Amino acid sequence: MDLGVLERTPEAGDVAAVDGLVEGYVARAERFGERAESIRSAGAALGGVVVGEWSLALVERASRLAAGLDDAAGGCRQVAEVLAGYGAALQVVRRQVAECRKVVAAARTRAMAAQERYATAALAAGGVPAWSWMDVPSFPVVPAAADELRVWSDAVDAVVDVPVVQALAGSVSGALDGAQRRLVVRWFVELTDRLVDDPSDVASREVLAGFLEAWGDDPAMTGGLFVAVGGHGTLRLLGALSRTVTPGRPVDNRAVADLAAQVRRGLASASTVWSTEDATTFAAQVESEMTVGDGSVSLVGYLFADRENARMSMAFTVAIADVLDRIERESGVLQDVGPLGYLLAEIPTRGAGDAVRDAAGPVFATLGTYPQAARDWFTGTAAAWPSEGTEFDLDRINYWFRDRDWSVANSDGFAGIASAWAGAQHDVTDPASAGQVASLNSRVFKAVSGNPLLRPEHVSEAGAEALASAATAQLPGLIEMALVHDLTGSSGAWRSMAVPHMGEVTVGVVTPTELGRVLVASAQGEGRVVLERAVTDYQAGALAQALEGSAASGDVLQRLALTWGAADGATQTAQEAVALAAVEEQLRNANAAFKAADGLAGVIPMPPHIALVVDLGLSQLHGRAGQEITESMVVAESPAVGRREYLDAVFLKAIETFQEAGVWTGEGSKDDSHDDRWMVANQYTADYMRSVNSIRGDIASQDVRR
């Protein structure tokens, strides 16, 4: 019989042996009882046949022996009862210990996973209690077995008390003390150093990935870690990972790219809690690691390439922009043909690699997501922004917008720098910021229009969209400044201009030529879509105010003519191959389409080239006038009609509609002759053509057919 149960733990011996003992003692009690009864019966029978003292003595002895056997039987029954109670209790303890072991096993699994995940074994050397995963607490006697629950609980607490695990847990509760913080920082630095030395170490990569998955979005955790690793360490880590990319191993390469993206997100999270000093120091360390030609510059571009999921903080973005500004204005453009950042960006998203070769592009695009910081970076800060004459250093604007090569052949096709400009248009909430952004716009228009590479063929889709966004954010004021009044040669950085349907707006001093260069460069692809949407919105607002009588309809119609002309002129110039015959075909198609468009065609047909007038505007103009749509309101289709005749008819119908609604404020009245009204319409056509020619610039002198 194995009675090891009496020495260690219920699992170590045979618990069923206790039940066997109980059964044995019960059997012995029964046998003792049977023998006592037999002896007692035999003694009585012997006494009945034998006479004398010997007989009496024999009976007495038999009685005593039977009584002894009865006592033995009773003792056995008592032992059996005791053992049965112990066995039952032992079974309870065994079940409790088994349940505890399950809990401990789960805790052990989690703790072991934590050890593997955070590499705590290396850090915890000497700090873990002298307790092995395989040890089973032992006890000298059975009654002490119940204490095993407490001992196992203590053992689990000891496991969870591994320093790094405890420190990480402390971070969640906000209770990370100095010692724990130093412990985690040292571990993280050692881990990244290990990967820099051996980036193919899969185990270390998995540990870093697991850590960043759990803590990468927690700036309280990552802020100090990346400061400790430093800008140089971060670039070395990304560079080392990039060098492990091997053709023909898509699964491994994707794992590397995913880890690099986690590092980028972790850095973005960390940077949100950095002070300006922290960010500047980190940026200086990044600069020390940058070498043109080895791919390290593209790693900087990679860090800033994901503004949706890993946007670097304002302080860090400004610090890196300062670094690039200093280097480029002293030593030339930092363009990198190395593969490092390119590979990390290209693996998850084909085609994204080219966008990071020129680090300045993603950095400036990120700067544009911080409007005030973007304005301050280009103009500096001044207390007197509301003043039209506020001066500031133009060196940055002139270099980055006028002198720098942003062409698609060598960079991102103006996407980054234009995004910074477009972003600076947002969050304008007071006179100071309005004066600042208008001053910035005045200088940027002048500078970028002087960049010889600002031509459609050198501008990317993203660049065109960003340029269009920057320009259309200022559209109402630009129409007044450059097209209505043309303040070429005037002093000051900005003006307050009255827009008929909006009131006063603050706008930079911009010439028609400067506006034309930007619009032409942007009027393609998505840039053209942005331009069309902005003109449509401008038109809808203007028509609504004119029909309500709160804006002078004559002035509104003039602005629409100029706006359509600017959009058409920009688009035509961007599409250099547009021939005169194609223009006439566009006119015929637009006219025919309007005849079939819900009966609204004849009120204000689409401008000839980009169809900017939509149903909304037509419905506003016509429906609010309370008129029925009639066939007489449709401009007659004529294959021979030229642009001027077509536009004259468009504006004539618009004037008549305003007159019928009683809101016309321009020249003439509804009682005038048809010829008189036609002459008024012709003035708006002239405004349209003047706007087209102003925007078309160097080809404006070409004959425009009537």
C-alpha positions in Angstrom: 0.0 0.0 0.0 1.4 3.4 -1.0 1.0 5.8 1.9 3.1 8.5 0.3 0.0 10.6 0.7 0.9 10.9 4.3 4.2 12.6 3.5 3.7 15.1 0.6 0.5 15.9 -1.1 -2.6 14.1 -2.1 -1.5 13.7 -5.7 1.8 12.2 -4.6 0.2 9.1 -3.0 -2.9 6.8 -3.3 -5.9 8.5 -1.8 -7.9 5.4 -2.3 -5.6 3.6 0.1 -7.4 5.4 3.0 -10.6 3.9 1.9 -8.9 0.5 1.8 -7.8 1.0 5.4 -11.3 1.8 6.4 -12.6 -1.3 4.7 -9.9 -3.4 6.5 -10.7 -2.1 9.9 -14.4 -2.7 9.3 -13.6 -6.2 8.3 -11.4 -6.8 11.3 -14.1 -5.4 13.6 -16.6 -7.9 12.1 -14.2 -10.8 12.5 -13.4 -9.8 16.0 -17.1 -9.6 16.8 -17.8 -13.0 15.2 -14.9 -14.6 17.2 -16.1 -13.0 20.4 -19.5 -14.4 19.9 -18.1 -17.8 19.1 -15.9 -17.9 22.1 -18.7 -16.6 24.3 -21.1 -19.3 23.0 -18.4 -22.0 23.3 -17.7 -21.0 27.0 -21.4 -21.1 27.9 -21.8 -24.5 26.3 -18.7 -25.9 28.0 -19.9 -24.6 31.4 -23.2 -26.4 30.9 -21.5 -29.8 30.7 -18.6 -29.5 33.1 -19.1 -29.1 36.8 -16.7 -27.7 39.2 -14.3 -24.8 39.7 -12.4 -25.5 36.5 -15.6 -25.2 34.6 -16.4 -21.9 36.2 -12.8 -20.6 35.5 -13.1 -21.7 31.9 -16.3 -19.9 31.4 -14.9 -16.8 33.0 -11.9 -16.9 30.8 -14.0 -17.4 27.7 -16.1 -14.4 28.7 -13.1 -12.2 29.2 -11.6 -13.3 25.8 -15.0 -12.5 24.1 -15.1 -9.2 25.8 -11.6 -8.5 24.6 -12.6 -9.4 21.1 -15.6 -7.2 21.4 -13.3 -4.3 22.5 -11.0 -5.0 19.4 -14.0 -5.0 17.2 -15.1 -1.8 18.6 -11.6 -0.3 18.3 -11.5 -1.4 14.7 -14.9 0.3 14.1 -13.6 3.5 15.7 -10.5 3.4 13.6 -12.6 2.8 10.5 -14.8 5.8 11.4 -11.8 8.0 12.0 -10.1 6.9 8.7 -13.4 7.3 6.8 -13.7 10.9 8.1 -10.0 11.6 7.2 -10.5 10.1 3.8 -13.5 12.2 3.1 -11.7 15.3 4.3 -8.7 14.3 2.3 -10.8 14.0 -0.9 -12.1 17.5 -0.3 -8.5 18.8 0.1 -7.5 17.0 -2.9 -10.3 18.5 -5.0 -9.4 22.0 -3.6 -5.8 21.5 -4.4 -6.6 20.3 -7.9 -8.7 23.3 -8.5 -6.0 25.5 -7.2 -3.5 23.8 -9.4 -5.7 24.7 -12.4 -5.7 28.3 -11.4 -2.0 28.2 -10.8 -1.4 26.5 -14.2 -3.3 29.2 -15.9 -1.4 31.8 -14.0 1.8 30.0 -14.8 0.9 30.0 -18.5 0.2 33.7 -18.4 3.3 34.4 -16.5 5.4 32.3 -18.8 3.9 34.1 -21.8 4.7 37.3 -20.2 8.3 36.1 -19.7 8.6 35.2 -23.3 6.9 38.3 -24.5 8.7 40.8 -22.5 12.0 38.9 -22.1 11.7 39.2 -18.3 14.0 36.2 -17.7 17.1 38.3 -18.5 16.0 41.2 -16.4 14.8 39.2 -13.5 18.0 37.2 -12.9 18.5 37.1 -9.2 15.3 38.9 -8.5 12.9 35.9 -8.8 12.2 34.0 -5.5 14.0 30.7 -5.2 11.1 28.7 -6.6 11.0 26.5 -9.7 8.1 26.0 -12.0 8.5 22.2 -11.3 8.7 22.3 -7.5 5.7 20.9 -5.6 5.5 22.1 -2.0 5.9 19.2 0.4 4.7 18.8 3.9 5.8 16.6 6.8 2.4 15.5 7.9 -1.0 15.0 6.5 -2.8 17.7 8.6 -0.6 20.3 7.0 -1.9 19.5 3.5 -4.6 22.1 3.8 -1.9 24.8 3.9 -1.0 23.9 0.3 -3.6 26.3 -0.9 -1.9 29.2 0.8 1.6 28.1 -0.4 0.5 27.8 -4.0 -1.1 31.2 -3.8 2.1 32.7 -2.5 3.9 30.9 -5.3 1.7 32.5 -7.9 2.2 36.0 -6.3 5.9 35.4 -6.6 5.6 34.7 -10.3 3.6 37.9 -10.9 6.1 39.8 -8.9 8.7 39.4 -11.7 10.1 43.0 -11.9 9.2 43.9 -15.5 5.8 42.3 -15.4 5.1 44.2 -12.2 6.4 47.4 -13.7 4.2 47.0 -16.7 1.2 46.3 -14.5 2.1 49.4 -12.5 2.0 51.5 -15.7 -1.6 50.6 -16.2 -2.5 51.8 -12.7 -0.3 54.8 -13.0 1.9 53.5 -10.2 5.1 53.1 -12.1 7.9 54.1 -9.7 11.4 55.3 -10.6 13.0 51.9 -10.2 10.4 50.1 -12.4 10.7 52.8 -15.0 14.4 52.4 -15.2 14.0 48.6 -15.4 11.6 48.8 -18.4 13.7 51.4 -20.1 16.9 49.3 -19.8 15.1 46.3 -21.1 13.7 48.1 -24.1 17.0 49.7 -25.0 18.7 46.3 -24.7 16.1 44.7 -26.9 16.4 47.3 -29.6 20.2 47.1 -29.5 19.9 43.4 -29.8 17.8 43.8 -32.9 20.1 46.4 -34.4 23.0 43.8 -34.0 20.9 40.9 -35.2 17.7 42.0 -37.0 17.1 38.4 -38.1 16.5 37.3 -34.4 12.9 36.2 -34.8 12.4 35.7 -31.1 13.5 39.3 -30.3 11.4 40.6 -33.1 8.3 38.8 -31.8 9.1 40.2 -28.3 9.2 43.7 -29.6 6.1 43.3 -31.7 4.2 41.9 -28.7 5.4 44.7 -26.5 4.4 47.4 -29.0 1.1 45.7 -29.7 0.3 45.9 -26.0 1.9 49.3 -25.1 2.7 51.1 -28.4 -0.3 53.4 -28.1 0.4 54.3 -24.5 2.4 57.5 -24.5 3.0 57.3 -20.8 4.9 54.1 -21.5 6.5 54.8 -24.9 7.5 58.4 -24.3 10.5 57.7 -22.1 11.4 54.5 -24.0 12.0 56.2 -27.3 13.8 59.1 -25.6 16.2 56.5 -24.2 16.6 54.7 -27.5 17.2 58.1 -29.2 16.8 59.3 -32.7 19.9 57.5 -33.8 18.8 54.2 -32.2 15.4 54.4 -33.9 16.8 55.0 -37.3 19.4 52.2 -36.8 16.6 49.9 -35.8 14.5 50.7 -38.8 17.5 50.5 -41.1 18.5 47.1 -39.7 15.0 45.8 -40.2 14.9 47.1 -43.7 18.2 45.3 -44.5 16.6 41.9 -43.7 14.0 42.3 -46.6 14.8 39.5 -49.0 13.3 39.0 -52.5 11.2 35.9 -52.7 10.2 35.9 -49.0 6.9 37.8 -49.0 5.7 36.4 -45.6 8.9 37.3 -43.8 9.1 40.7 -45.5 5.6 41.6 -44.5 6.4 40.7 -40.9 9.4 43.0 -41.0 7.3 45.8 -42.6 4.6 45.3 -40.0 7.1 45.5 -37.1 8.6 48.7 -38.7 5.1 50.2 -38.8 4.6 49.3 -35.1 7.8 51.1 -34.3 6.6 54.1 -36.2 3.3 54.1 -34.4 5.1 53.7 -31.1 7.3 56.7 -31.9 4.3 58.8 -32.9 2.6 57.9 -29.6 5.8 58.7 -27.7 6.2 62.1 -29.3 2.9 63.3 -28.1 4.2 63.6 -24.5 7.6 65.1 -25.4 8.5 68.6 -24.5 10.0 70.9 -27.1 13.4 70.1 -25.6 12.8 66.3 -25.9 11.7 66.7 -29.5 14.6 68.9 -30.5 17.1 66.5 -28.9 15.6 63.5 -30.7 15.6 65.4 -34.0 19.3 66.2 -33.5 20.0 62.5 -33.0 18.1 61.7 -36.1 20.2 64.2 -38.0 23.4 62.6 -36.7 22.3 59.3 -38.3 21.3 60.7 -41.7 23.6 60.1 -44.6 22.6 60.9 -48.1 22.8 57.8 -50.3 22.5 55.0 -47.8 18.7 55.2 -47.4 18.7 56.8 -44.0 17.1 60.0 -45.3 14.3 58.0 -46.7 13.8 56.5 -43.2 12.9 60.0 -42.0 10.4 60.2 -44.8 9.1 56.8 -43.8 8.6 57.9 -40.2 6.3 60.8 -41.3 4.5 59.0 -44.2 1.5 57.7 -42.3 -0.3 60.7 -41.0 -3.6 58.8 -40.5 -2.3 56.1 -38.2 1.0 57.4 -37.0 1.0 61.2 -37.0 4.1 62.6 -35.3 3.5 65.3 -32.7 3.6 69.0 -33.5 6.8 69.5 -31.5 8.7 66.6 -33.2 7.4 67.6 -36.7 8.6 71.2 -36.2 11.9 70.0 -34.9 12.5 67.8 -37.9 11.4 70.6 -40.2 14.0 72.8 -38.6 16.6 70.2 -39.2 15.7 69.8 -42.9 15.5 73.6 -43.3 19.0 74.1 -41.9 20.6 71.3 -43.8 19.0 72.1 -47.2 19.5 75.8 -47.1 23.2 75.2 -46.2 24.1 72.1 -48.2 21.4 71.4 -50.8 18.5 69.1 -51.3 18.3 65.9 -49.2 17.1 63.4 -51.8 17.9 59.8 -51.1 18.0 56.9 -53.6 18.9 54.4 -50.9 16.4 51.5 -50.4 15.8 51.5 -46.6 12.7 53.6 -46.1 11.6 52.8 -49.6 11.4 49.1 -48.9 9.5 49.5 -45.6 6.9 51.7 -47.3 6.7 49.7 -50.5 6.0 46.3 -49.0 2.6 46.9 -47.5 1.5 49.5 -50.1 2.9 49.2 -53.6 3.8 52.6 -54.9 4.2 54.2 -51.5 8.0 53.8 -51.5 8.6 56.7 -53.9 6.8 59.1 -51.5 9.4 58.7 -48.8 12.6 59.2 -50.8 12.3 62.9 -50.3 11.9 63.2 -46.6 10.8 66.9 -46.8 7.5 65.9 -48.5 6.0 63.8 -45.7 7.4 66.1 -43.0 5.8 69.2 -44.5 2.5 67.3 -45.2 2.5 66.4 -41.5 3.3 70.0 -40.6 0.1 71.0 -42.5 -2.0 69.0 -40.0 -1.0 71.6 -37.4 -2.4 74.8 -38.9 -1.0 77.3 -36.4 2.3 75.6 -36.2 2.5 75.6 -40.0 1.8 79.4 -40.1 4.3 80.1 -37.4 7.0 77.9 -39.0 6.9 79.9 -42.3 6.2 83.4 -40.9 7.4 83.3 -37.3 5.2 84.8 -34.6 4.4 88.4 -34.5 2.2 90.4 -32.2 1.1 92.8 -34.9 -0.4 90.4 -37.4 -3.6 92.5 -37.9 -1.4 95.1 -39.5 -1.3 95.0 -43.3 2.4 96.0 -43.2 3.7 93.3 -40.8 7.1 92.1 -42.1 8.8 88.8 -41.5 11.8 86.8 -42.8 11.0 85.4 -46.3 14.0 83.1 -46.6 12.1 80.0 -45.7 9.1 80.7 -48.0 11.4 81.6 -50.9 13.5 78.5 -50.6 10.8 76.0 -50.0 8.2 77.4 -52.5 10.3 79.2 -55.1 13.8 77.6 -55.2 13.3 74.0 -54.2 12.8 71.2 -56.8 9.5 69.5 -56.0 9.0 68.0 -59.5 7.7 64.5 -59.9 11.1 63.5 -61.4 12.9 64.3 -58.2 10.3 64.6 -55.4 6.6 64.2 -54.8 5.3 66.7 -57.3 4.6 69.6 -54.8 2.4 67.3 -52.7 4.1 67.9 -49.3 4.8 71.6 -49.4 1.4 72.3 -50.9 -0.2 70.3 -48.1 1.6 72.4 -45.6 0.2 75.5 -47.3 -3.3 74.1 -47.5 -3.2 73.1 -43.9 -2.2 76.6 -42.8 -5.6 77.8 -44.1 -7.5 76.1 -41.4 -8.4 77.1 -37.8 -8.4 80.8 -38.6 -10.5 82.1 -35.7 -9.5 85.7 -35.0 -8.1 88.8 -36.7 -4.6 87.9 -35.7 -4.7 84.5 -37.4 -6.6 85.9 -40.4 -3.9 88.6 -40.9 -1.1 86.0 -40.4 -2.5 83.5 -43.0 -3.3 86.3 -45.5 0.3 87.5 -45.1 1.6 84.0 -45.6 -0.6 83.5 -48.7 0.6 86.7 -50.3 4.2 85.7 -50.0 3.6 82.0 -51.0 1.7 83.0 -54.1 4.6 85.3 -55.1 7.2 82.6 -54.3 5.6 79.5 -55.8 4.5 81.3 -59.0 8.2 82.0 -59.5 9.1 78.4 -59.3 9.9 77.3 -62.9 8.8 73.8 -62.2 5.3 74.8 -61.2 3.8 73.4 -64.4 1.2 70.7 -64.8 3.7 68.2 -66.2 5.8 68.5 -63.0 2.9 68.4 -60.6 1.6 65.1 -59.2 -2.0 64.2 -58.6 -1.5 64.7 -54.9 0.3 67.9 -55.5 -2.5 69.2 -57.7 -5.1 68.4 -55.1 -3.1 70.1 -52.3 -2.5 73.2 -54.4 -6.2 73.4 -55.3 -7.1 73.0 -51.7 -4.8 75.8 -50.7 -6.1 78.2 -53.4 -9.8 77.4 -53.1 -9.7 77.9 -49.3 -9.1 81.6 -50.3 -11.4 81.6 -53.4 -13.9 84.4 -52.5 -11.1 86.8 -51.5 -8.9 85.9 -54.4 -11.7 86.6 -56.9 -12.1 90.1 -55.4 -8.3 90.7 -55.1 -7.0 89.3 -58.4 -9.9 89.4 -60.8 -12.3 92.1 -59.7 -9.9 94.8 -58.5 -6.4 93.6 -59.6 -4.2 95.3 -57.1 -1.0 94.5 -58.9 1.8 96.7 -57.5 0.0 97.6 -54.4 1.9 97.6 -51.1 1.1 95.6 -48.0 0.7 91.9 -47.4 -3.1 91.7 -47.3 -6.3 93.6 -47.7 -9.8 93.4 -46.3 -12.1 92.9 -49.3 -15.9 93.1 -49.6 -17.4 90.0 -51.1 -21.0 90.7 -52.3 -22.6 87.6 -50.7 -20.2 87.2 -47.7 -19.2 90.5 -46.4 -15.6 91.4 -45.5 -12.9 88.8 -45.9 -9.1 89.1 -45.3 -7.1 88.1 -48.3 -3.4 88.2 -49.3 -2.3 90.6 -52.0 -2.2 88.4 -55.1 -1.9 89.3 -58.8 -3.8 87.6 -61.6 -0.6 86.1 -62.9 0.3 84.6 -59.5 -3.2 83.2 -59.2 -3.1 81.8 -62.7 0.1 79.9 -62.2 -1.3 78.1 -59.1 -4.7 77.4 -60.7 -3.2 76.1 -63.9 -0.8 73.8 -61.9 -3.7 72.5 -59.9 -6.5 72.1 -62.5 -5.9 68.4 -63.2 -7.1 65.1 -61.8 -8.2 65.4 -58.2 -7.1 69.1 -58.2 -9.7 69.8 -60.9 -12.3 68.1 -58.8 -11.5 70.2 -55.8 -11.6 73.3 -58.0 -15.0 72.4 -59.5 -16.4 71.7 -56.0 -15.2 75.0 -54.6 -16.6 77.0 -57.6 -19.9 75.2 -57.3 -20.1 75.9 -53.6 -19.2 79.6 -54.2 -21.9 79.8 -56.9 -24.6 78.2 -54.8 -24.0 80.6 -51.9 -23.9 83.6 -54.2 -27.1 82.7 -56.0 -28.9 82.1 -52.8 -28.0 85.5 -51.4 -28.8 87.2 -54.7 -32.3 85.6 -54.9 -33.0 86.6 -51.4 -32.1 90.2 -52.2 -29.3 90.2 -49.6 -26.6 90.4 -52.3 -26.6 92.6 -55.4 -27.5 90.3 -58.2 -25.5 92.3 -60.8 -22.4 92.0 -58.7 -23.0 88.3 -58.1 -23.4 87.6 -61.8 -20.1 89.4 -62.5 -18.3 87.3 -59.8 -19.7 84.2 -61.3 -18.5 85.2 -64.8 -15.0 85.8 -63.4 -15.1 82.6 -61.4 -16.2 80.5 -64.3 -13.5 82.1 -66.5 -10.8 81.4 -63.9 -11.8 77.8 -63.7 -12.1 77.4 -67.4 -8.9 79.3 -68.1 -6.9 77.1 -65.6 -8.3 73.9 -66.9 -7.7 74.8 -70.5 -4.1 75.8 -69.9 -3.5 72.6 -67.8 -4.8 70.7 -70.8 -2.4 72.2 -73.3 -3.7 70.1 -76.1 -7.2 71.6 -76.1 -7.7 72.9 -79.6 -10.2 75.4 -80.8 -12.3 72.8 -82.5 -12.4 70.8 -79.3 -13.6 73.9 -77.4 -16.4 74.4 -79.9 -17.4 70.7 -79.6 -17.5 71.1 -75.8 -19.8 74.1 -76.3 -22.1 72.2 -78.6 -22.2 69.2 -76.3 -22.8 71.3 -73.2 -25.6 73.2 -74.9 -27.3 70.0 -76.2 -27.0 68.4 -72.7 -28.6 71.4 -71.1 -31.7 71.2 -73.4 -32.4 67.7 -72.0 -31.6 68.4 -68.4 -34.8 68.6 -66.4 -36.0 71.7 -68.3 -33.5 73.9 -66.3 -31.0 74.1 -69.1 -31.8 77.5 -70.4 -31.6 79.4 -67.2 -27.8 79.4 -66.6 -26.2 76.6 -68.7 -23.0 75.1 -67.8 -19.8 77.1 -68.5 -18.3 75.7 -71.7 -15.4 73.7 -70.4 -15.9 72.2 -66.9 -19.6 72.2 -66.3 -19.5 74.0 -63.0 -23.2 75.1 -62.8 -25.2 72.2 -61.2 -28.8 71.5 -60.6 -28.7 73.1 -57.2 -27.7 76.5 -58.5 -30.2 76.3 -61.4 -33.0 75.2 -59.1 -32.2 78.1 -56.7 -32.1 80.7 -59.4 -35.2 79.4 -61.2 -37.4 77.9 -58.5 -37.0 80.9 -56.1 -38.0 83.2 -59.0 -41.4 81.4 -59.0 -41.3 80.8 -62.7 -42.5 77.9 -64.8 -40.0 76.2 -67.0 -40.9 77.0 -70.6 -39.3 76.1 -73.9 -38.7 79.8 -74.5 -36.2 79.8 -71.6 -33.9 77.3 -73.4 -30.9 78.7 -75.3 -31.3 77.7 -78.9 -28.9 75.1 -80.1 -26.8 76.0 -83.0 -23.8 74.1 -84.3 -22.3 77.4 -85.4 -22.7 79.3 -82.2 -19.4 80.6 -80.9 -18.3 81.0 -77.3 -19.2 84.7 -77.0 -22.7 84.2 -78.5 -23.3 81.2 -76.3 -22.2 83.1 -73.1 -24.2 86.2 -74.2 -27.3 84.0 -74.3 -26.4 82.4 -70.9 -26.0 85.8 -69.2 -29.1 87.2 -71.0 -31.3 84.5 -69.6 -29.8 84.9 -66.1 -30.5 88.7 -66.2 -34.1 88.1 -67.4 -34.7 85.6 -64.6 -33.4 88.0 -62.0 -35.5 90.8 -63.5 -38.7 88.6 -63.4 -37.9 87.8 -59.7 -37.6 91.5 -59.0 -34.1 91.2 -57.6 -32.0 92.5 -60.5 -29.5 95.2 -59.4 -27.4 95.5 -62.6 -27.8 97.8 -65.5 -31.1 98.0 -67.3 -34.6 96.7 -66.5 -37.1 94.2 -67.8 -38.7 97.0 -69.9 -35.5 97.5 -71.9 -35.3 96.2 -75.4 -33.8 92.8 -76.2 -30.8 94.5 -77.8 -30.2 96.6 -74.7 -30.3 93.6 -72.4 -28.1 91.7 -74.8 -25.5 94.5 -74.5 -25.6 94.2 -70.7 -25.1 90.4 -71.0 -22.2 91.0 -73.3 -20.4 92.9 -70.5 -20.5 89.8 -68.4 -19.2 87.7 -71.2 -16.4 90.2 -71.5 -15.6 89.6 -67.8 -15.6 85.9 -68.4 -13.2 86.2 -71.3 -10.9 88.6 -69.4 -10.7 86.2 -66.5 -9.9 83.3 -68.9 -7.1 85.3 -70.4 -5.7 86.5 -67.0 -5.4 82.9 -65.9 -4.1 81.5 -69.2 -1.1 83.9 -68.9 1.5 83.3 -71.5 -1.1 81.9 -74.0 -3.7 84.6 -73.2 -2.8 86.5 -76.3 -4.0 83.7 -78.6 -7.2 84.4 -80.5 -10.3 83.0 -78.8 -13.0 82.3 -81.4 -16.4 83.9 -81.2 
